[in-house]
Amino acid sequence: KENSKTLINKINNAIQLAQLSKNTSSIIENVKNIIASAERERECSKNRIEKAKILLNESIEAYEKGNYTQAIELAYEAKNIIETKNISFTNIWPIIISVITVSIIIFIFFILKRR
């Protein structure tokens, strides 16, 4: 009776491990697609894409060693590097132009007020 219980436990553990392995594998695959897409669309710098690829490779190595938790953490870290929006100059220019315009208007206003 004790042997059948341990056998059932071992089978359940094996099933859980297989599911975890499958989930980890699909997470890694998703992150791989996110990186490939970012590279195609040129959404972020080459530097960040390289960092993400390095983390993804480390994630794959951890997965192959059976360290699924570490593999998932590394994959999500790679995903975050890609998805973190950096402040690009295209977003800053309108702000700079607005500040300069307002400064000029205020400057002209003071000159006119003095006269």
MARTORNU-124180 format. One record per atom (N, C-alpha, C, O, CB): residue in one letter; x, z, y. Coordinates in steps of 0.2 Angstrom, whole numbers, padded with zeros to 4 digits, always signed. Each point is the difference from the previous one (the first is absolute). Glycine has a CB too. Layout:
BEGIN
AXZY
...
//
This chain:
BEGIN
K+0004+0000-0006
K-0004+0000+0006
K+0004+0000+0006
K-0001-0004+0005
K-0008+0010-0011
E+0015-0002+0006
E+0004+0000+0006
E+0004-0006+0001
E+0001-0002+0006
E+0000+0014-0008
N+0001-0015-0003
N+0003-0007+0000
N-0005-0005+0003
N+0003-0004+0004
N+0004+0007-0014
S-0013-0003+0008
S-0005-0005+0003
S+0000+0001+0008
S-0001-0005+0003
S-0005+0004-0015
K+0005+0007+0014
K+0000+0002+0007
K+0006-0003+0004
K-0001-0003+0005
K-0006+0013-0008
T+0013-0008+0000
T+0006-0003+0004
T+0000-0007-0001
T+0003-0003+0005
T+0003+0013-0008
L-0008-0013-0002
L+0000-0008+0000
L-0005-0003+0005
L+0002-0004+0003
L+0001+0005-0015
I-0009+0003+0013
I-0005-0003+0005
I+0003+0001+0007
I+0000-0004+0004
I-0009+0007-0012
N+0013+0003+0009
N+0003+0001+0006
N+0005-0005+0002
N+0001-0003+0005
N-0003+0015-0006
K+0006-0014-0004
K+0005-0005+0001
K-0003-0007+0001
K+0003-0003+0004
K+0005+0010-0012
I-0013-0008+0005
I-0004-0007+0001
I-0002+0000+0007
I+0000-0005+0004
I-0003+0004-0016
N-0001+0007+0014
N-0002+0000+0007
N+0005-0001+0005
N+0000-0003+0005
N-0009+0011-0009
N+0015-0004+0003
N+0006-0001+0004
N+0002-0007+0001
N+0002-0002+0005
N+0001+0014-0008
A-0002-0015-0003
A+0002-0007+0000
A-0005-0004+0004
A+0003-0005+0003
A+0003+0007-0014
I-0012-0001+0010
I-0005-0004+0004
I+0001+0001+0007
I+0000-0005+0004
I-0008+0005-0013
Q+0008+0006+0011
Q+0001+0002+0008
Q+0007-0003+0002
Q+0000-0003+0006
Q-0007+0013-0007
L+0012-0010-0003
L+0006-0003+0002
L+0000-0008+0001
L+0002-0003+0005
L+0004+0013-0011
A-0010-0013+0002
A-0001-0007+0000
A-0004-0002+0006
A+0002-0005+0003
A-0002+0004-0015
Q-0005+0005+0014
Q-0004-0001+0006
Q+0004+0001+0006
Q+0000-0004+0005
Q-0010+0007-0011
L+0014+0002+0006
L+0005+0001+0006
L+0004-0005+0001
L+0002-0003+0005
L-0003+0015-0007
S+0004-0015-0004
S+0005-0005+0000
S-0003-0007+0003
S+0002-0003+0004
S+0004+0008-0014
K-0013-0006+0008
K-0003-0006+0002
K-0002+0001+0008
K+0001-0005+0003
K-0006+0003-0015
N+0003+0008+0014
N-0002+0001+0007
N+0007-0001+0004
N+0000-0003+0005
N-0009+0011-0008
T+0014-0005+0001
T+0007-0001+0004
T+0002-0007+0000
T+0002-0002+0005
T+0001+0013-0009
S-0004-0015-0001
S+0002-0007-0001
S-0004-0004+0005
S+0002-0004+0004
S+0001+0006-0016
S-0010+0000+0013
S-0004-0004+0005
S+0001+0002+0007
S+0000-0004+0004
S-0009+0003-0013
I+0011+0007+0010
I+0002+0002+0007
I+0006-0003+0002
I+0001-0003+0006
I-0006+0014-0008
I+0010-0012-0003
I+0007-0003+0002
I-0002-0008+0001
I+0003-0003+0005
I+0004+0011-0012
E-0011-0011+0003
E-0002-0007+0001
E-0003-0001+0007
E+0001-0005+0003
E-0003+0004-0016
N-0003+0006+0015
N-0003-0001+0006
N+0005+0001+0006
N-0001-0004+0005
N-0009+0009-0010
V+0014-0001+0005
V+0005+0001+0005
V+0005-0006+0000
V+0002-0002+0006
V-0002+0014-0007
K+0002-0015-0005
K+0004-0006+0000
K-0004-0006+0004
K+0003-0003+0004
K+0002+0007-0015
N-0012-0004+0010
N-0004-0005+0003
N+0000+0001+0008
N+0000-0005+0004
N-0007+0004-0014
I+0007+0007+0012
I-0001+0002+0007
I+0007-0002+0003
I+0000-0003+0006
I-0008+0013-0008
I+0014-0009-0001
I+0006-0001+0003
I+0001-0008+0000
I+0002-0003+0005
I+0003+0014-0010
A-0007-0014+0000
A+0000-0008+0000
A-0004-0003+0005
A+0002-0005+0004
A+0000+0005-0016
S-0008+0003+0013
S-0004-0002+0006
S+0003+0001+0007
S-0001-0005+0004
S-0009+0007-0012
A+0012+0004+0009
A+0003+0001+0006
A+0006-0004+0001
A+0002-0002+0006
A-0005+0014-0007
E+0007-0014-0004
E+0006-0005+0001
E-0003-0007+0002
E+0003-0003+0004
E+0004+0010-0013
R-0012-0009+0005
R-0003-0007+0002
R-0003+0000+0007
R+0002-0005+0004
R-0004+0004-0016
E-0001+0006+0014
E-0004+0000+0006
E+0005+0002+0006
E-0002+0000+0006
E-0009+0003-0012
R+0017-0001+0004
R+0005+0003+0005
R-0003+0006+0004
R+0000+0000+0007
R+0005-0012-0006
E-0009+0016-0004
E-0003+0006+0003
E+0005+0005+0003
E-0002+0004+0005
E-0008-0006-0012
C+0015+0003+0004
C+0005+0005+0002
C+0007-0003-0001
C+0002-0005-0003
C-0010+0015+0000
S+0013-0006+0006
S+0007-0002+0000
S+0003-0001-0007
S-0002+0004-0005
S+0003+0002+0016
K+0004-0010-0011
K+0003-0001-0007
K+0003+0007-0002
K+0001+0001-0006
K+0002-0013+0009
N+0000+0016+0001
N+0003+0006-0001
N-0005+0005-0004
N+0002+0003-0005
N+0005-0004+0015
R-0013+0001-0007
R-0005+0004-0004
R-0002-0003-0006
R-0002+0004-0005
R-0002+0000+0016
I+0003-0010-0012
I-0001-0004-0006
I+0005+0002-0005
I-0001+0001-0006
I-0005-0010+0012
E+0012+0009-0004
E+0006+0001-0005
E+0000+0008-0002
E+0001+0001-0006
E+0006-0010+0012
K-0009+0013-0002
K+0000+0007-0001
K-0006+0001-0006
K+0001+0004-0004
K+0003+0000+0016
A-0010-0007-0010
A-0005+0000-0005
A+0001-0002-0007
A-0002+0002-0005
A-0005-0003+0015
K+0011-0005-0010
K+0002-0003-0006
K+0005+0005-0004
K-0001+0000-0006
K+0000-0012+0011
I+0005+0015-0002
I+0005+0005-0003
I-0004+0005-0003
I+0001+0002-0006
I+0008-0004+0014
L-0014+0005-0004
L-0004+0006-0003
L-0004-0003-0006
L-0001+0004-0005
L+0000+0001+0017
L-0002-0011-0011
L-0004-0003-0006
L+0004+0000-0006
L-0002+0001-0006
L-0005-0008+0014
N+0013+0004-0007
N+0005+0000-0006
N+0001+0007-0003
N+0000+0000-0006
N+0006-0011+0011
E-0005+0016-0001
E+0001+0007-0002
E-0006+0002-0004
E+0000+0003-0005
E+0008-0001+0015
S-0014-0004-0007
S-0006+0002-0003
S-0001-0003-0007
S-0002+0003-0005
S-0003-0002+0016
I+0007-0008-0012
I+0000-0003-0006
I+0005+0003-0005
I-0002+0001-0006
I-0001-0012+0012
E+0009+0013-0004
E+0005+0003-0004
E-0003+0007-0003
E+0000+0002-0006
E+0009-0007+0012
A-0012+0009-0001
A-0003+0006-0002
A-0006-0001-0005
A-0001+0004-0005
A+0004+0001+0016
Y-0007-0010-0010
Y-0005-0002-0005
Y+0002-0002-0007
Y-0002+0003-0005
Y-0004-0007+0015
E+0012+0001-0010
E+0003-0002-0006
E+0003+0006-0004
E+0000+0000-0006
E+0002-0011+0011
K+0000+0016-0001
K+0002+0006-0003
K-0005+0005-0003
K+0001+0005-0003
K+0009-0006+0010
G-0016-0001-0005
G-0006+0004-0002
G-0002+0005+0006
G-0004+0005-0002
G+0007-0007-0010
N+0001+0002+0017
N-0002+0005+0006
N-0005-0003+0004
N+0002-0002+0006
N+0010+0007-0007
Y-0018-0004-0001
Y-0006-0004+0004
Y-0001+0003+0006
Y-0002-0003+0005
Y-0003+0001-0016
T+0005+0009+0012
T-0001+0003+0006
T+0005-0002+0006
T-0002-0002+0005
T-0003+0012-0011
Q+0011-0010+0004
Q+0005-0003+0005
Q-0001-0007+0001
Q+0001-0002+0006
Q+0007+0010-0010
A-0010-0012-0001
A-0001-0007+0001
A-0006-0001+0005
A+0001-0004+0005
A+0003+0001-0016
I-0009+0007+0011
I-0006-0001+0004
I+0002+0002+0007
I-0001-0003+0005
I-0007+0006-0014
E+0012+0003+0010
E+0002+0002+0007
E+0004-0005+0003
E-0001-0002+0006
E+0001+0014-0010
L+0005-0015+0000
L+0005-0005+0003
L-0004-0006+0002
L+0001-0004+0005
L+0008+0008-0012
A-0014-0006+0003
A-0004-0006+0002
A-0004+0001+0006
A-0001-0005+0004
A+0000+0002-0016
Y-0002+0009+0013
Y-0004+0001+0006
Y+0004+0001+0006
Y-0002-0002+0005
Y-0006+0008-0012
E+0014-0004+0006
E+0005+0000+0006
E+0002-0007+0002
E+0000-0001+0006
E+0005+0012-0011
A-0004-0015+0000
A+0001-0007+0002
A-0006-0003+0003
A+0001-0004+0005
A+0007+0003-0015
K-0014+0002+0008
K-0006-0002+0003
K+0000+0002+0007
K-0002-0004+0005
K-0004+0004-0016
N+0007+0007+0012
N+0000+0002+0007
N+0005-0003+0005
N-0002-0001+0006
N-0002+0012-0011
I+0010-0012+0003
I+0005-0004+0004
I-0003-0006+0002
I+0001-0002+0006
I+0008+0007-0012
I-0013-0009+0002
I-0002-0006+0002
I-0006+0000+0005
I-0001-0003+0004
I+0005-0001-0015
E-0009+0009+0009
E-0006+0001+0004
E+0000+0004+0006
E-0004-0001+0004
E-0001+0000-0015
T+0011+0004+0012
T+0001+0004+0007
T+0000-0005+0005
T+0005-0004+0000
T+0001+0014-0006
K-0010-0010+0011
K+0000-0005+0005
K+0005+0002+0005
K+0000+0006+0003
K-0012-0009-0004
N+0017-0001+0003
N+0005+0002+0005
N-0002-0003+0007
N-0004-0005+0000
N+0013+0005-0009
I-0007+0003+0014
I-0002-0002+0007
I+0004-0007+0001
I+0006+0001+0001
I-0009+0011+0003
S+0000-0017-0004
S+0003-0006+0002
S+0000-0002+0007
S-0005+0003+0004
S+0002-0007-0015
F+0007+0000+0014
F+0000-0002+0007
F-0006-0004+0002
F-0002+0001+0006
F+0015-0001-0007
T-0016-0003-0004
T-0006-0004+0002
T-0006+0005+0002
T-0004-0001+0004
T+0007-0008-0012
N-0002+0016+0006
N-0005+0005+0002
N+0002+0003+0006
N-0004+0003+0004
N+0001-0001-0016
I+0009-0002+0014
I+0003+0003+0006
I-0001-0004+0006
I-0001+0003+0005
I+0009+0004-0012
W-0007-0013+0006
W+0000-0005+0006
W-0006+0001+0005
W+0001+0001+0006
W+0006-0009-0013
P-0013+0008+0004
P-0006+0001+0005
P+0001+0007+0004
P-0002+0000+0006
P-0005-0007-0014
I+0009+0012+0005
I+0001+0007+0003
I+0005-0001+0006
I-0001+0002+0005
I-0002+0004-0016
I+0009-0009+0009
I+0005-0001+0005
I-0003-0004+0006
I+0001+0002+0006
I+0008-0001-0015
I-0012-0006+0008
I-0003-0005+0005
I-0005+0004+0004
I+0000-0001+0006
I+0002-0009-0013
S-0006+0014+0004
S-0005+0004+0004
S+0003+0005+0004
S-0002+0000+0006
S-0006-0001-0015
V+0013+0004+0007
V+0004+0005+0004
V+0003-0003+0006
V-0001+0003+0005
V+0003+0004-0015
I+0001-0012+0009
I+0004-0004+0005
I-0006-0002+0005
I+0001+0000+0007
I+0009-0004-0014
T-0015+0001+0005
T-0005-0003+0005
T-0003+0006+0004
T-0001-0001+0006
T-0002-0008-0014
V+0001+0015+0005
V-0003+0006+0003
V+0005+0002+0005
V-0001+0002+0006
V-0006+0001-0016
S+0014-0003+0008
S+0005+0003+0005
S+0000-0005+0006
S+0001+0003+0006
S+0006+0002-0016
I-0007-0011+0009
I+0000-0005+0006
I-0006+0001+0004
I+0001+0000+0006
I+0006-0009-0013
I-0013+0010+0004
I-0006+0001+0004
I+0001+0006+0005
I-0002+0000+0005
I-0005-0006-0014
I+0009+0011+0006
I+0001+0007+0003
I+0005-0001+0006
I-0001+0002+0005
I-0002+0004-0016
F+0009-0010+0009
F+0005-0001+0005
F-0003-0004+0006
F+0001+0002+0006
F+0008-0002-0015
I-0013-0005+0008
I-0003-0004+0005
I-0005+0004+0004
I+0000+0000+0006
I+0002-0010-0013
F-0006+0014+0004
F-0004+0005+0003
F+0003+0004+0005
F-0002+0001+0006
F-0005-0001-0016
F+0013+0003+0008
F+0003+0005+0004
F+0003-0004+0006
F+0000+0003+0006
F+0003+0005-0015
I+0000-0014+0008
I+0003-0004+0006
I-0006-0001+0005
I+0001+0000+0006
I+0008-0005-0014
L-0015+0003+0005
L-0005-0002+0005
L-0003+0006+0004
L-0002+0000+0005
L-0001-0009-0013
K+0003+0015+0004
K-0002+0006+0003
K+0004+0002+0006
K-0002+0003+0005
K-0003+0001-0016
R+0012-0005+0010
R+0005+0002+0005
R-0001-0004+0007
R+0001+0003+0005
R+0007+0000-0014
R-0011-0009+0008
R+0000-0004+0006
R-0006+0002+0005
R-0001-0003+0005
R+0006-0006-0011
//
